[in-house]
Amino acid sequence: MIISSPTDFRAQAQRRLPPFLFHYIDGGAYAEETLGRNVQDLAGIALRQRVLSDMSSLDLGVELFGEKLSMPVALAPVGLTGMYARRGEVQAARAADRHGVPFTLSTVSVCPIEEVAPAIGRPMWFQLYVLRDRGFMKSVLERALAAGCSTLVFTVDMPVPGARYRDAHSGMSGPRAALRRYGQALRRPHWSLDVGLRGRPHDLGNVSRYLGRAVQLEDYIGWLGANFDPSISWKDLQWIRDFWPGAMVIKGILDPEDAREAVRFGADGIVVSNHGGRQLDGVLSSARALPAIADAVQDDLSILADSGVRNGLDVLRMLALGARGVLIGRPFVYALAAAGGAGVSLLLELMEKELRVAMTLTGTRSLSQVGRDCLAALP
């Protein structure tokens, strides 16, 4: 298959992956209305084309939380990335490192912090959930600090797991799930050999290190469900803010008042996000929510955004709506599943080229010039 655009990776990933893994990353919550809106609303934003502006020199670089990035993109935290390619978190982190952008390791990664951090030359970001087991949270934060992680991405929009009906149909969960997954793997011999056999161990590396035993895929949903904490509030995060010396980013903000609370809390940044449509269906897309949040707090902290970004043009759209940077999740996992770390590298190259074209044709020589005057109209 010829890969000529970022969207080409999805079809290749579907062919290579067992269905339970493809639908886990591809699906959303409930009827997946917000999942669709994320993409549709962002793609529907019209840009303002400008010409004859001498665009011979462009600057795609940006500084976020004291780090220089080659472009305003970071790889988002995605659970179980190591199931999509052999030791997938390591491959994706190396690709991001080569391209000069951050990789964010999920709490529920396959590869533990101690395996991923030494594989790259720049500090990685680390993502943490709100969990009942505060001992685990403290332990994993200490390990992240010891490994040199620079930025903590704290996910707050998952006090309970979303209702993801696709998972029950695909075999990720539901009756006879383990047997169904095994049968699917047998029908994907390339994945079974490369990831299923050579990519072991298939446990939650960070959790297993803490518990002193392997937490396998079949334990994944149960462990998360038992440890998410719906009682959490802003005051409960203060010990993390006091403990963590680096930048702290609150991920999962979709309302201006919550953004103001993040400022009052002392966060260095926020991620405007609906968890890729995987939590509460029917909420605003990130593109729709972003302008009001930017109006409320843009001068007080750094705003990132995710959910619905599929290409370099979408990156420019998010920046024009008020973000300083963008996290990409599904696109890099599709690319990883399709072609490993080389696929992630190619994805980032394609997105950079698309961003360059978009900047050129909107007459913006640097990211500091990207604003709402780049838009033909607000969504």
Legacy VTK file of the C-alpha trace (Angstrom):
# vtk DataFile Version 3.0
C-alpha trace
ASCII
DATASET POLYDATA
POINTS 379 float
0.000 0.000 0.000
1.253 3.474 -0.890
1.160 5.939 2.028
0.703 9.432 0.639
-1.280 11.121 3.431
-1.721 10.702 7.196
-5.160 9.144 6.735
-3.751 6.240 4.693
-2.345 4.575 7.818
-5.770 3.758 9.241
-6.715 1.293 6.482
-3.348 -0.432 6.738
-3.674 -0.680 10.520
-7.099 -2.290 10.172
-5.669 -4.946 7.861
-2.759 -5.774 10.162
-4.331 -5.671 13.615
-6.607 -8.177 15.339
-10.061 -6.540 15.344
-10.175 -6.103 19.137
-7.100 -3.870 18.990
-8.179 -1.906 15.927
-11.616 -1.135 17.340
-10.179 -0.288 20.757
-8.189 2.592 19.273
-10.708 3.462 16.550
-13.862 3.538 18.669
-15.531 5.974 21.028
-18.193 6.072 23.715
-21.901 5.327 23.367
-23.111 6.096 19.810
-19.777 7.793 18.968
-21.425 11.126 18.118
-18.640 13.184 19.686
-16.025 10.984 18.028
-17.486 11.993 14.673
-17.951 15.644 15.603
-14.311 15.986 16.599
-13.212 15.254 13.042
-16.116 16.889 11.216
-16.128 20.163 13.155
-12.393 20.611 12.775
-12.429 19.761 9.070
-15.290 22.219 8.577
-13.284 25.234 9.761
-12.537 27.440 6.758
-9.115 29.056 6.536
-8.414 32.453 5.032
-6.169 32.085 1.990
-3.577 34.829 1.449
-1.216 35.143 -1.516
1.882 37.036 -2.724
3.291 37.390 0.778
6.899 36.170 0.232
6.696 32.900 2.104
10.219 31.768 1.256
11.131 31.423 4.937
8.937 29.642 7.483
9.446 28.944 11.180
7.483 25.961 12.523
9.307 25.849 15.842
7.682 26.528 19.202
8.739 26.472 22.845
6.487 24.659 25.299
7.231 24.293 29.023
10.859 25.258 28.468
11.410 22.793 25.606
12.053 23.658 21.971
9.897 21.653 19.555
10.457 21.354 15.804
6.717 21.888 15.310
3.727 22.372 17.648
2.920 18.677 17.956
3.383 16.052 20.660
2.429 12.389 20.721
-0.482 11.945 23.113
-0.602 9.342 25.880
-2.314 6.204 24.557
-2.814 3.129 26.702
-1.576 -0.251 25.414
0.512 1.312 22.633
2.891 -1.626 23.018
0.198 -3.932 21.642
0.143 -2.132 18.284
3.778 -2.825 17.403
6.605 -4.728 19.063
7.497 -2.700 22.191
5.416 0.038 20.590
6.011 2.779 23.137
9.767 2.571 22.547
9.357 2.679 18.763
6.982 5.648 18.902
9.172 7.527 21.401
12.223 7.103 19.187
10.321 8.393 16.158
9.156 11.457 18.090
12.675 12.046 19.372
14.101 11.909 15.838
11.581 14.504 14.750
12.163 16.840 17.697
8.741 16.529 19.332
7.721 15.082 22.729
6.396 11.607 23.379
3.954 11.186 26.277
4.008 7.823 28.036
0.665 6.573 29.359
0.221 5.269 32.895
-1.175 2.084 31.332
1.586 1.551 28.797
2.961 -1.889 27.987
6.574 -0.715 28.206
7.452 0.745 31.629
9.032 4.124 32.214
12.442 2.542 32.788
12.388 0.927 29.339
11.211 3.944 27.327
13.068 6.891 28.874
16.631 5.593 28.222
15.739 4.875 24.575
15.468 8.555 23.629
17.671 11.610 23.807
15.162 14.150 25.085
13.017 14.112 28.235
9.695 12.435 27.664
6.381 13.554 29.103
4.456 11.299 31.476
0.689 10.951 31.842
-1.023 10.111 35.115
-4.649 9.265 35.938
-6.536 10.097 39.094
-6.486 6.750 40.935
-7.714 5.451 44.281
-4.318 3.919 44.982
-2.371 6.999 46.026
0.607 4.782 46.780
0.799 3.815 43.136
0.493 7.447 42.078
3.349 8.512 44.360
5.500 5.569 43.291
5.048 6.146 39.588
5.688 9.881 39.964
8.957 9.131 41.769
9.951 6.769 38.965
9.052 9.348 36.320
11.209 11.940 38.059
14.097 9.495 38.404
13.862 8.764 34.670
14.081 12.468 33.817
10.509 13.054 32.645
10.005 16.786 32.200
6.252 17.383 31.980
3.399 15.703 33.821
0.162 15.389 31.860
-2.583 14.792 34.406
-5.750 13.308 32.899
-8.892 14.425 34.766
-11.754 13.470 32.444
-11.767 9.791 33.414
-13.129 9.502 36.966
-15.083 6.550 35.565
-14.537 4.630 32.302
-16.724 5.670 29.393
-19.322 3.281 27.948
-17.421 1.950 24.931
-19.807 -0.474 23.297
-17.446 -1.378 20.472
-15.147 -3.112 22.956
-17.787 -5.678 23.881
-18.507 -6.410 20.237
-14.845 -6.633 19.233
-13.632 -8.925 22.008
-11.721 -6.352 24.043
-14.268 -7.047 26.766
-17.466 -9.028 27.144
-18.292 -12.759 27.130
-15.489 -15.139 26.117
-13.265 -12.124 25.414
-9.932 -13.941 25.884
-10.965 -16.768 23.563
-12.189 -14.336 20.926
-8.959 -12.343 21.081
-6.908 -15.504 20.675
-8.899 -16.515 17.583
-8.485 -13.064 16.067
-4.742 -13.119 16.664
-4.423 -16.421 14.814
-5.979 -14.770 11.764
-3.324 -12.027 11.855
-0.104 -14.095 11.590
2.192 -11.079 11.026
0.940 -9.388 14.191
0.999 -12.666 16.111
4.656 -13.259 15.288
5.965 -9.715 15.521
3.960 -8.449 18.492
2.221 -11.428 20.029
5.351 -13.582 20.247
8.372 -11.282 19.927
6.818 -8.301 21.714
6.398 -9.925 25.095
5.759 -9.265 27.924
2.229 -7.971 27.307
1.495 -6.573 30.722
0.912 -3.062 32.052
4.575 -2.359 32.685
4.192 0.553 35.100
1.504 -1.160 37.150
3.309 -4.503 37.223
6.479 -2.907 38.580
4.510 -1.402 41.452
2.468 -4.496 42.322
5.363 -6.907 41.882
3.355 -9.159 39.566
2.331 -9.091 35.930
-0.941 -7.260 35.250
-2.045 -8.823 31.969
-4.419 -7.566 29.291
-7.298 -9.586 30.765
-6.795 -7.658 34.033
-6.619 -4.267 32.301
-10.283 -3.239 32.308
-10.871 -4.619 35.800
-7.833 -2.878 37.299
-8.804 0.469 35.775
-12.418 0.168 36.845
-11.412 -0.643 40.404
-8.916 2.206 40.665
-10.544 5.214 39.032
-11.684 7.696 41.672
-14.951 9.604 41.084
-14.533 11.475 44.379
-11.547 13.496 43.164
-11.670 17.308 43.277
-9.210 20.125 42.681
-8.057 20.167 46.304
-7.061 16.518 46.020
-4.524 17.399 43.325
-2.531 19.803 45.464
-0.164 17.140 46.805
0.759 16.288 43.199
1.377 19.949 42.381
3.558 20.225 45.495
5.420 16.995 44.688
6.068 17.495 40.969
8.823 20.078 40.283
8.322 20.260 36.505
5.524 21.512 34.305
2.056 20.167 35.132
-0.606 20.040 32.429
-4.263 19.275 33.129
-5.759 17.170 30.322
-9.500 16.920 29.755
-10.701 20.529 29.980
-13.798 21.341 27.919
-15.407 24.249 29.772
-14.079 27.803 30.369
-14.853 27.650 34.101
-12.784 24.475 34.486
-10.002 26.242 32.593
-10.155 29.099 35.100
-9.993 26.546 37.925
-6.818 25.156 36.352
-5.313 28.649 36.431
-6.287 29.095 40.083
-4.827 25.678 40.851
-1.480 26.698 39.389
-1.308 24.469 36.313
1.281 25.355 33.694
-0.983 24.242 30.878
-4.205 22.538 29.925
-5.276 20.207 27.136
-8.666 21.060 25.663
-9.910 17.531 25.096
-12.914 15.228 25.244
-10.656 12.153 25.372
-11.069 11.609 21.659
-14.803 11.046 22.084
-14.130 8.057 24.350
-15.733 9.329 27.555
-18.938 11.427 27.554
-20.694 11.245 24.220
-22.700 14.295 23.150
-20.296 16.933 24.470
-18.733 19.650 22.369
-15.951 18.789 19.986
-12.589 20.193 21.038
-12.654 22.573 18.075
-15.999 24.000 19.233
-14.916 24.291 22.858
-11.462 25.769 22.245
-12.238 29.418 21.287
-14.199 30.192 24.461
-11.532 28.559 26.622
-8.793 30.511 24.850
-10.706 33.748 25.444
-10.952 32.885 29.135
-7.372 31.878 29.991
-5.028 32.275 27.027
-2.799 34.795 28.798
-2.546 32.731 31.986
-1.212 29.335 30.847
-0.307 27.321 27.757
-3.255 25.782 25.931
-2.869 22.498 24.065
-5.654 20.664 22.256
-6.428 17.189 20.994
-9.346 15.117 19.636
-10.053 15.152 15.921
-6.619 16.181 14.631
-5.792 14.015 11.627
-3.287 16.052 9.571
-1.104 19.144 9.442
-3.977 21.299 8.260
-5.883 20.406 11.436
-2.856 21.465 13.475
-3.036 24.949 11.959
-6.791 25.067 12.578
-6.321 24.266 16.276
-3.612 26.913 16.583
-5.854 29.486 14.901
-8.598 28.664 17.393
-6.301 29.405 20.322
-4.009 26.446 21.028
-0.223 26.707 21.288
0.300 23.047 20.528
-1.555 19.902 19.552
-1.500 16.311 20.808
-2.079 13.511 18.307
-3.260 10.080 19.431
-5.103 7.880 16.939
-3.031 9.019 13.910
0.283 7.942 15.422
-1.132 4.629 16.673
-2.513 3.848 13.201
0.918 4.660 11.756
2.668 2.545 14.396
0.409 -0.426 13.685
0.905 -0.031 9.939
4.686 0.317 9.836
6.204 0.528 13.306
8.454 3.420 14.244
9.142 4.113 10.560
5.410 4.686 10.124
5.346 7.206 12.973
8.349 9.007 11.468
6.616 9.167 8.094
3.428 10.451 9.695
5.311 13.296 11.381
7.064 14.150 8.115
3.745 14.270 6.278
2.145 16.421 8.961
5.067 18.835 8.893
4.808 19.169 5.106
1.064 19.773 5.356
1.593 22.389 8.054
4.162 24.147 5.871
1.747 24.261 2.945
-1.053 25.543 5.185
1.141 28.275 6.648
2.350 29.311 3.208
-1.140 29.618 1.759
-2.482 31.512 4.759
0.444 33.937 4.706
1.807 33.047 8.162
5.605 32.918 8.342
5.793 31.803 11.974
3.515 30.242 14.534
3.414 33.502 16.466
1.406 34.942 13.569
-1.238 32.210 13.658
-4.492 33.500 15.094
-8.137 33.907 14.314
-7.357 36.252 11.444
-6.222 33.059 9.673
-9.834 31.870 9.717
-12.478 32.799 7.189
-15.056 32.494 9.998
-15.280 31.008 13.478
-17.024 27.631 13.717
LINES 1 380
379 0 1 2 3 4 5 6 7 8 9 10 11 12 13 14 15 16 17 18 19 20 21 22 23 24 25 26 27 28 29 30 31 32 33 34 35 36 37 38 39 40 41 42 43 44 45 46 47 48 49 50 51 52 53 54 55 56 57 58 59 60 61 62 63 64 65 66 67 68 69 70 71 72 73 74 75 76 77 78 79 80 81 82 83 84 85 86 87 88 89 90 91 92 93 94 95 96 97 98 99 100 101 102 103 104 105 106 107 108 109 110 111 112 113 114 115 116 117 118 119 120 121 122 123 124 125 126 127 128 129 130 131 132 133 134 135 136 137 138 139 140 141 142 143 144 145 146 147 148 149 150 151 152 153 154 155 156 157 158 159 160 161 162 163 164 165 166 167 168 169 170 171 172 173 174 175 176 177 178 179 180 181 182 183 184 185 186 187 188 189 190 191 192 193 194 195 196 197 198 199 200 201 202 203 204 205 206 207 208 209 210 211 212 213 214 215 216 217 218 219 220 221 222 223 224 225 226 227 228 229 230 231 232 233 234 235 236 237 238 239 240 241 242 243 244 245 246 247 248 249 250 251 252 253 254 255 256 257 258 259 260 261 262 263 264 265 266 267 268 269 270 271 272 273 274 275 276 277 278 279 280 281 282 283 284 285 286 287 288 289 290 291 292 293 294 295 296 297 298 299 300 301 302 303 304 305 306 307 308 309 310 311 312 313 314 315 316 317 318 319 320 321 322 323 324 325 326 327 328 329 330 331 332 333 334 335 336 337 338 339 340 341 342 343 344 345 346 347 348 349 350 351 352 353 354 355 356 357 358 359 360 361 362 363 364 365 366 367 368 369 370 371 372 373 374 375 376 377 378
